[in-house]
Amino acid sequence: MKRAATSVLLLALALPCLAVAQTAAAPPKPAVAPARPVVAYGSNPAAGKTFIHDGVTLYYEVYGQGEPVLLVHGNGGSIAWLKAQIEYFRTRYRVIAMDSRDQGKSSDSPGAITYEKMTDDLAALLDHLKSPPVNVLGWSDGGIEALLLGIRHPAKVKKIAAMAANLEPGDAAIYPEVLSTFKSMMDAMPAAARATPEGRRALKAMQMLFDEPHIAPAALEAITAPTLVLAGDHDVIRDGHTLEIYQHLPNGQLCIFPDATHMIPYDDPARFNAAVDRFFRTPFVKKDRVKDLLTSYERLVAALPKK
């Protein structure tokens, strides 16, 4: 972000005041709140801790006070990917974020990664922290885990916000040009890179895009927590698939961001965070398509000027 202030502009603004009252005492300068130090989210020794679940050492960080919010990153990512969300939500919530197994600062695990394993890791973290039910915000793979948390561990969830989740692999849920791009990226990785710990991790996580998840749409009907389904109108997840997820949620809401991609949590965090925060803070009321339409229409008519 460019800084807007320059010494020339400040001098120009001050000259008219000096000309009017050169001898007047300068007013006291308003107190300026000290800026919060820059935090290396995802690699912060002051906040970072670990615990062990299912033989995996899992790295997590906690910030802020208040109602708990669990943030869940996407494929191949880490807590650092959620910097803009942590910065925003920590001012009014207790923010909990964890690196998924085989990703970030968490350790490797034997065998393939599954969304069920990662979801159970999140539940174990909440047990470890003795946390009350949380609001969950998951992005991409994290959105899948957020939905599974509502299915597998419903008592731990208060509300769910799932950004760009999918229920199945392949082009039934994901646009084929996206899958072909990722396949090309995997094929283009040099053999030397594949042999490194980082390369093996990246390939293991990326393989999930082609193998996982396998969630029946009807399974979403067991989620009782209010759930906000989010996506960009140019997302990697098919529009119809996002709509299918929403339609199977008994207490669902839908938010499609215009002129936005899968990356809106990073590209436009102000717009994204505000929508999620409003959902978390607003008491959930399930709308009736006809009844609530008529109620609002009657109020509209009653408020019109009388002839």
N, C-alpha and C positions, 0 to 999 in steps of 0.2 A: 504494500500500500504506500503511495507517495505521501510525503509529509507536506502539509499545506502552508506552514508558516515559514517566513523568511524575515531576516532583519530589516530589509528594505520596506516590506509591507508594514511591519510594526512601526517603523519610524514615520511612514506616511500617515498612518492612523493617529499617531501621537501629536503631529505638528499643529493641527487645528486647535487642540486643547491648550498647547503651550502658547499659541498666539493670543488666545482670549485671556488667559490668566497665568502670566509667566511667573508671578510671585506666589501663586497659591501653592500650598503644601500638597505634595503628591498623596493621593489616597492610598491607604494600606492595600497591599496586594492580597487578593483572596487566597485562602489556603488551598493548596493543591494536594489532593490525596496521592500518596506515593504509588507509583506504578507497581503492579505485582511482578515479582521477578519472573523471567522467562523460565518455564518448566519444561524439562525434557521428558514429556510424557512417554511412557514405554521404556524409559531408561533413567528412572529417577530413584537414586539410592535412598532418598529421604522418605519415599512412599512405597517403594517396591518390597514385596514380601513373597514368600513361596509356601506352598503346602503340597503334600503328596496325596494323590488319589489314583487308584487303579495302577499303582506302580509308576505313575508319571509325576514329575515335579512340575507344578504349575505356578507360573509367575502372575502376580496381580498387583494392582495399585488401587488405593482408595483415597478420595478427595471430598471435602465439603461436609456439610451437616444437613440433616433434615430427612425427608422421606427418601428411601433408597431407590436409586435408578441403576440398573445393570446394563452396561453397554457391551455389545458383542460385535467384534470386527469381522471382516470378510475373508475370503480365501487367500491364503498366503500372506496375510497381513499381521498386524499386531496392535497393541494398545495405541501406538503412535499414530495409526491411521485415524483414530478418533479424537485427535487433539482438539479440533474445533467444537466437538460435542462435549468433551470434558470441560473445556474452558467455559462453555455456556452453562451447562447444567450444574456445575459445582457451586455456583453462586446461590443456589436455592435447594439443592438436593445433596444427599450423600451418594456420590458417584462411585460405582464399583466397576472395574474393568479388568479383564484377564486375557492373557495370551493363550490361544487355543493350543492343544497338544500338537507337537511337531511344528510349531510356528512361534515366531517371536522369541522370547526368552524362556519359554516352557520347553521341557525336554522332549526327546523323541519317544515314540511308543512302538512296540512290536506290532507287526501286521498293518493292515489297511486302516486308514482313518474312516470313521463313520460319523454321521451327524448325531446319531444316538449316543455314541461315546462322548462326543464333545458336549452334548446337552447334559449328560449325567455329570460331567466334570463341573459344569456351571452349578448344578444343584448341589454338588459336594462343596463348592466354594461358599455358597450361601449357608450351608450347614456349618462350615468351618468358621464363618463370620457371625454365626448365630443371628442371621438377618431375618427381620420380619418379611412378609410378602413384598416383592419388589415390582416396580415398573420396569419393563424390559424394552430396550431399543436395540434391535439387531439389524445390521446392514448386510445384504447379500447372503453369504453363508450364515452370517449372524442372524439374519431374518428367519432362515430355516430353523436354526436352533431356538429362536424365540418362540416360534410356533410349537416346536416339539416340547419346549419347557411347559407350555400350556397344556399339552397332551399328557406328558409323562409325569410332570410334577406340578399339578394344578394348584396345590396349596401354597406353593412358593411364589405365585404370580398374582399381582394385582391388576395391572394392565399390560398390554403388549402392543408395541409398534414394530411392525415388520416391513423393512424397506427392501423391495426387490427380491423377494423370496421365490423359490420354486419348489414344487412337490415331486418332480421327477427329472431325470437327466434327459439329454437328447433334445432334438428339435421340436418335440411336442410342446416343450416349455420354453426353450431358448431359441432365439433366431439363428438359423443355420450359418449365416455369415459370421456370427460370433464364435460358434463352435469351430468353424474352419480356421478362424484366426488363431484361436488358442492351440489348435492341433498343429498349425504351422510353427507356432512359437516353441512348442515342445519338440517337434522334429528338428528344428533349427539349433537346438542347444548342442554345443560341441561336446564330444565325448569327454574331454578333460573337465568341462564344467559339470557334466552329469556325475562324475566320480567324486566331486567335492561334497562335503556335508551339506552345504547350502544348496547345491544343485539337486541332490537327492531329496532334500526337503521340499524344494519348489515343485519337483515332478510329482512327488507323493501327494501334495496338496492339490495340484492342478488336475491330477487324475480323477479326483472326486467329481469334477465337473462332468465327466463322462460316465461315472459309475453310480453316483448318488444324486439325490436321495430317492427313497421309495416310500412316499406317504400317500395313502389313499385319500382323496378329497373328503370322503365321508368321515375320516378320522378327525377332521377339523371341527366336526359338529360336537365333539366332546369338550371343546374349549369353551369354558364359561366366562373367562375373563374378557372384558371389553378389549377389542383388538382393532387397531388401526392398520390397514393395509396401504402401503405407500409404494409409488413407482414414478419414474419419469415417463413422459409421453414418448421419449426416444430411448427407452430402456433396452437392456439386453434380454429381459424377460418378455415373452409375448404378452401383448395387451390382454388377449383372451384368457391366458393362464392366470394373470393377476386378478382378473375379474372372477374367474372360477374360484380362486382362493377366498375372495371376499364373499361370494355367494354361499359358501358352505360354512361360514362363521355365524353362529346364532346371535352374537353381539358385535357385529362388525361395522366398521366405518371404512370409507374408501377415499384416498387422496392421490390424485394423479397430478404431478407438477408439470405445468406447461413449459415447453421449450427446455426440457431437462433430460439428462441422461442418467445412467446408472450411478454416476459420480456426483450427483447433486449434494450429498452430505459434505463433500469436499469443495465442489465448485461454488455452491451457494449456501453455506451453512446457516446464514441468517434466516433465509426463507425456510430451509428444512427444519432447523431447530425450533423455530417459532411454531410451526405446525404441530410438531411432536409435543412440545411443551404445553400448548393449548389443550391437546388431547389429554395429557396427563393431569392437568390442573382442573379441567372442566368435569363436573359430575356427569357420568354417562347416563344418557336417557335414550332408550331405543325408540326410534321414530316409526310411526305408522304411516304408510304411504298415503292413505286416504284421509284418515282422521286428522293427522297433523296438517295436511294440506287445507282441509276445510276449516280447521281452527284458525289458521293464519289468514285465510281468505275472509272469514267472518270479521276478524279484527281489522283487516284492511278496509272492508266496506264500512264498518262502524266508525272508522276514523276519518272517512271522507267528509268534506263540507256538506252540510244539509242544504238542499235546494229550497 
